[in-house]
Amino acid sequence: MAQDDAAVKTALIVMYVIGVACLAITFFLLDKVNGKWFTKFSVGLATIVLIMGMILLNVVNLN
């Protein structure tokens, strides 16, 4: 059971890192293409990353 918990925590951390990387790339691309980085799409991505972060903190703090 402890192995399963560790695997889930690792998967969530990897997903969070990938989400943050995608957000950074999106901000960079929007700045280059549109000349502005703050759009509805980037706000949506930021919201998703924040929600993932809250889930990650809750899972880590459960033990």
Secondary structure per residue as TSV (DSSP state, phi and psi in degrees):
chain	resnum	aa	ss	phi	psi
A	1	M	-	360.0	-39.0
A	2	A	H	-66.0	-32.9
A	3	Q	H	-65.6	-40.0
A	4	D	H	-64.2	-41.8
A	5	D	H	-62.9	-41.2
A	6	A	H	-66.0	-38.1
A	7	A	H	-65.8	-40.4
A	8	V	H	-66.1	-42.8
A	9	K	H	-62.6	-42.5
A	10	T	H	-63.2	-43.2
A	11	A	H	-62.9	-41.1
A	12	L	H	-66.8	-38.8
A	13	I	H	-64.7	-42.8
A	14	V	H	-63.4	-43.0
A	15	M	H	-62.3	-40.0
A	16	Y	H	-65.3	-43.1
A	17	V	H	-63.9	-42.3
A	18	I	H	-63.2	-41.0
A	19	G	H	-63.0	-42.5
A	20	V	H	-65.8	-40.1
A	21	A	H	-64.0	-42.9
A	22	C	H	-63.2	-38.5
A	23	L	H	-64.2	-44.0
A	24	A	H	-63.5	-42.8
A	25	I	H	-64.1	-41.6
A	26	T	H	-63.4	-44.4
A	27	F	H	-59.2	-43.4
A	28	F	H	-63.3	-46.0
A	29	L	H	-66.0	-41.0
A	30	L	H	-64.5	-37.0
A	31	D	H	-65.6	-39.9
A	32	K	H	-73.1	-39.9
A	33	V	H	-80.4	-50.9
A	34	N	H	-97.5	-15.9
A	35	G	S	81.0	4.3
A	36	K	-	-142.8	143.6
A	37	W	S	-99.8	-15.4
A	38	F	-	-98.3	99.5
A	39	T	-	-129.9	174.3
A	40	K	H	-62.1	-37.0
A	41	F	H	-64.6	-44.3
A	42	S	H	-68.6	-32.7
A	43	V	H	-66.2	-39.7
A	44	G	H	-63.0	-43.0
A	45	L	H	-64.5	-40.8
A	46	A	H	-62.7	-38.6
A	47	T	H	-63.7	-42.9
A	48	I	H	-62.3	-43.4
A	49	V	H	-64.1	-40.1
A	50	L	H	-65.4	-40.7
A	51	I	H	-64.1	-42.3
A	52	M	H	-61.5	-38.5
A	53	G	H	-64.3	-40.8
A	54	M	H	-65.3	-41.1
A	55	I	H	-63.2	-43.1
A	56	L	H	-61.7	-44.2
A	57	L	H	-63.4	-40.1
A	58	N	H	-65.0	-40.8
A	59	V	H	-67.5	-41.3
A	60	V	H	-68.8	-36.6
A	61	N	H	-80.3	-8.8
A	62	L	T	-69.0	-29.0
A	63	N	-	-85.9	360.0
